[in-house]
């Protein structure tokens, strides 16, 4: 589906250079965890879908560490409990 040309690390995340991806930036990069999930699902993620790192390590892009959820569900998942 997507051919990764190279990888780059910036901050907490790893980016994949996929120039023909519709959501790539001007340099052709997309977050690697999104590419990993898209390849697995064989479809492009929607704007509302977020890829959550289960173990909180944003560099761990193994498929079994990634979970797709809506932006709303992801926000609630990370929300601090109210007292």
N, C-alpha and C positions, 0 to 999 in steps of 0.2 A: 504493500500500500504506500508507505512513505519510505524514501531512501534517505537515510541520515548521512550527510556529507562529512560532518565533524561534530565534536562536542566542545562546549565551552562552559567554564564554571564562573558564575558571578554571584557574589553574596552567598546566600543559603542554597541556591538552586543550580542545577545543571541544565544547560540549554542545548538543543540539537539544531544543527543547521540543516533546514529542510526548505530550500528556497521556493519550491512549488506549493508549499502548504498555504491554504487561503488565510490562515491566521498568523503567518510569520511576520516578524517585524521587518523594517526596511533592510536589515542586514541578512534576512532569511532565517532568523532563529525563532524557535518555539520551545516552551518548557518541555524538557525531556519526559517528565512524568505524564504529560498529556499525550505525547506521541506514543509512549509505551502502551497506554490504555487504548488509544485509537487503533493501533495496530491489532491489539487483542480483540477489540469489539468489531473491527472491520468497518468503522464509520467515524466521522468527525464528531467530536463532542459539541454539544450545543453551548450557546453563550451562558446558559443557566447552570451548566454542569461544572462541578469543581472536582478535582482529584485530591483526595485526602490521603496523607501519609499516616498510616495507622500507628507506626512506632515513633512518630514525631520527628524522625530524621529525614529532612528534606532532600538529602543526597542519596537516600536509599530508594531507588526507583525500580526495585524488583516488583513484579506484578502482584505477588502475594502480600505486599506492603501497601498497595494502592487500592483505594475504594472511591468509586464515583458516587457523588451525591449532589443534590441541588444546593444552590448558594444559600438558601434559607436553612436547610438542614445542617449544612456545614457551619453556618453562623451560630445556630443553636447548640451544636456539638461543642463549639469552643467558647460559648458564653459562660461567664463566671456565675456560679449559683448565687442567687440573692439571699440575703439573710433576713 
